[in-house]
Amino acid sequence: MKEKPLIFEFCGGFGNQIFQYLASKYIAKNNKKQIIFNSYEKYRKFDIKRITKEEIIFSENSHNVYSLNDISTKIISKYDLLKKERFLDLFINFGFLNRIEEHQIKILKPNSNPLKYLLEIIKKLKSKQSLKITGFWQNPSLYSYEIKKYYKYFKNTKNILPDFIVPNNYIAIHIRRGDYISNQQIYNYYFSRFSPISFINTALNLIPSDFENLPIFIVTDDPKWVNHWKDQIIKNKKRELKIFNSLDPIFDWSILRYSKLNICANSTFSITASFLNEENINSKIRAIIPQWISIEESAINKGWLSFPGFIEI
């Protein structure tokens, strides 16, 4: 019988799609099963296809007879670790598992890296079993030490940058506001604890002196707000300063990707651009990340500081 593939499901925005793609490549490097891709978010633009060297073709195969659903996950989670794993083994051995979600893995093994535990589950599957895999997989710590090997999967996008932008010779700042200010509850929570102006000024004051005269390019989804506050953000009036909001995610992401230093927003968009940057791979400081990543996890918990030259303030 022909071996059935693993089906990675894309969801979320561009940064999340990159994390999902990297997770699939990590699994592929450590397992012989074929991997195909799918999506259940038909309204999304899957711009990941524009930057990968391989052609990503979405499968229409969406069968889902049995799954490790939330009810069975909660039942398993009431047992100790040994019994949880034995219960899951039975689920796999009887062919009842053909879908697993990242949040279910976090319930089953809360203190592990979900991607590592996913690999353990995959290795237990029989060849005739297919498995749909859903999640964001935003913790890159398992492959951060060999990230150079993953660069080969992505196209060089320097050719889309304007002529006046010299790679590895500028500072990029990502300011994310749009989806935070669209929800009043999120707005009240995040911006009551975090000031992007203070964070950016602190980051600029922290960087070494050899960065002082580099131009600054700001990528933002709220250029009106940035224009209003830019004099407070960039107090050195001699610096070259440009604001970008091209509405093309690949263009904006590439500006972040090829900078000498990234001052990141709380976003996978700027984090992925930072660690897929080959231009500054040997720099002592490559990216500065804000502390307020999420309610539950810090940048350290998410593995976002596992790359050399990444710091959190």
N, C-alpha and C positions, 0 to 999 in steps of 0.2 A: 504493500500500500504506500502511495506517495506521501512523504512527510508533509504535514500541514504547517503553514507559516505562522509567525507571530504577526499580529496586526496592531501597529501603534496608531492611536487615534490623536490627531492634532486638534487642539482647542486653544482658545485664548488668542492674544495678540501676537505681534511679530516676535517680541522677546521670548515669550513662552514657547512659540513654535521652534525657536532655535534650541532652547533647553530640551524640548521633546525630541528633536532630531539628534542632538548630541547623546541623549540617553539611549536612543535606538542604536547609535553607532557604538556606544560602550557595550551594550548587550551583544551586538554583532561580533565585536572583537573577542568576546568571552564565551560565545556559544555558536553552534553551527546551524541553528535554525534560520531559515529564510525569513526576512522581514519585509512586510508590505505596509502601506499607509492607508489610513482612512480618516474620515472626519464626520462628526455628527452636527457640526455648526455650519450649515450651508450658507449662512449669511456672511461668513467671514471671508476676508481676502487672505489667501495663503501666500504671502509675499516670500516666505521661506523658499519657495520654488525658484525665485529669481536669483538667489545667491548660492545655491548648491550646485556642485559640479555634476552630480548625477541628476537625471530627470526624475522628479517625484511624481508618480502617477497614483492617484487615489483609487483604491479598490472599492467596488460597489458591494463587496461581500460583507453583509451586515447581520448574518445569522447570530443569534444569541439565545440558544436553547436553555442553557443553565448558566448561572453566574453566582459568584460569591456575594450575595446581596447583603444589604445592611442588616437584615434580621439574622441571617446565619453568622455574620461577622460579630454581632453583639453576643450571640450565644457562645461562639468560640472564645470571645474575649473574657468571659467569666471564669474560664479555666486557667490553670497555671500554664507557664510557657511550654512545658513538655506536652501537655494535653492539647494545647492549641496547635502545635506543630503536627502532632499525630492525627488530630481531627482534619487538619488541612491536607495531610498526606492521603488520608482516606478519600477526601473530596477529589483529589487529583487522580488517584489510582482508579477510581470508579468512572473517571471521565466526566465528572460533573462540573469541572471548572473550565470555562472558556472565556471568562472575563474577570479582570481584577483591576481595581482602582487604587490609586496611590493612597487615598485617605483610609481605605480598608487595611492596607499594609501598616499604616501608622497606628491603627487600633490593635492589630495583631502583634506588632513588634515596635512599640512606641519609641524606644531609645536607639533604634538602628537607622542607618541610611536606607530609605525605602528602595532606592535603586539596587543596592547590594542584596537586599532580601528578595526583590523581584527576580534577580538573577538566580538565586537559590531555588525559587519556585519553578522557574523555567527549566532548570536542569533536571527537575523531577518529572517533568511532563513526558508522556509517551509520544512517540513520533506521530501517531495518528491524531493527537490532540492539537487543536488550534487554540490560540489565546488572544483575546482582545485586551489591550493595555491602555488604560486611561490615567492621565495625571499630568502635572506640570513638571515634575522632576527637576526642581530648581536648585538642588544641592549638587554642585559640580566637584565636591571634594574627592570623589573616587577617581576622577581622571584629571584633576588639576595639575598633578605632578608631571603628566605627559601630554599637556594640552597642545604642544607643538605638533604632535602626531595627528591631531584633529583638524589642524589648519588646512590639510590637504582636501578636506571635504567641501571647502568653500571657495567661491570665486574671489579673485582680486577685484575689488570695486573702486580702486583709486582712480580709474579712468573716468568715472562720472563726476569727480570733484572739479570745481572751477580751477582755471589755471593759476589763480592767485593763491590758492591753498597749497602749501608745501607740506607734504606728510611729515609727521614727527617734528614739526617746527611751530606748533601752536598749542594753546590750551583750549580744551572744549568743555563747556558747561552745559549740562542738561537740566532744564527747568520744566518740571511736569506739574501742570495745574488742572487741565481740562476736566478729566474724569473725577478729580478730587473735589472740584468746586460745583460739579453738577449735582451732587448729592449733599444736602444740607447737613445730615448727620455725620457723614464722613468728613466734610469740611470743618465742622465744629470740633471734631475729635482731633484730626491731624494738625490743623493749623493753630489749635490751642496749645500744642506741645512742641511745635516745630516752626522755626522761622527760616525760610530759604535764604533770606538776605544775610542773616547771621551766619548760617552754615557756609555760604559761599565766601563771605568775607574772612571767616576763620580759616577756610581752606586756602584762600589766596595768601593770607598772612603766614601760613604754615610752610608753603613750598620754598625750595631752595632759591638762592639769589640768581642762579643761572636761568631761572624761568621768568625773571622780572620783566624783560622786554619783549616777551613773546606775545603775538596777537592773541586775542580771545574771541572765540566763535561760540555763540550761544544758540543752542537748539532748543526750541520750546513749542508747546502747543498753545501758548498764551502770549503772543508777541506784544499785545497791547499792555499787559501788566509789566512785562520786561522793559518796554520803552519808558513806562512811567517811573520805574525804580532803578534804571540802569546806572544813574549817577550815584545812587547809594550803594549799588553792588560793586561797581568799578570806580574806585576813587582816584586811581591814577589816570588822569585825563590824556596822558601821552600814549597810552596803549591803543593799538588798533582794535576796534570792537565792531563785530558784525553779528546781526541776529538773523537766524534762519528758521523759517517755518514753511517748508516747500510743499507740504502735503504729500510728498513722496517719501515713504518711510525708508526706502533704501538709500536715498540721497542723504537724509538727515542722519541715519544710522552710520553711514560711511564717514561723515564728518566726525562723529564721535570715535569711530573705529581707528582712524589714522592720526589721532592727536598725540602729542608728547605726554600729555597728562589729561585725564578725565576727572572732572568734578561731577560726580554722578547724582542723579535724582534717585528717589525710591522707586526704581523701575528695572525690570528685566531688560528693557530696551537699551539702557545705558550700560548695565552690567555686562551683557553679552558683547556689546561693541568693545568694551574695555578689555576683556580677556581674550577676544579673538583678534586683538591688535598685534601684528607681528613687528610693527615699526619700533615699538618701545620695549620689546621683550626683555632687554638687558638693563633697563632703567631701574634705579633704586626706588623710585616712586612712580607708579603708573596710574593709580586710580584712588580717589578719595570718596568714601561712601558714608552717607549719613547714618546715625545710630538707629533711627526710628523705623527700621524696615517694616515691622508689623507688630501687632499686639503680642503674638505668641512667640515669634522668633526674632533673634538679632541677626546681624550679618554673619557673625561667627557661627551661629546655629545653622544658618542656611549654606555654610561653606563658601560664602562669597569673599572671605578673606584668606582662602587657601592658596591663592596665587601670589607669588612674590611681587612686592611693590604695591600691594593693595592695603590701604589703611582705612580705619573707621574713626570718625570724630563725631 
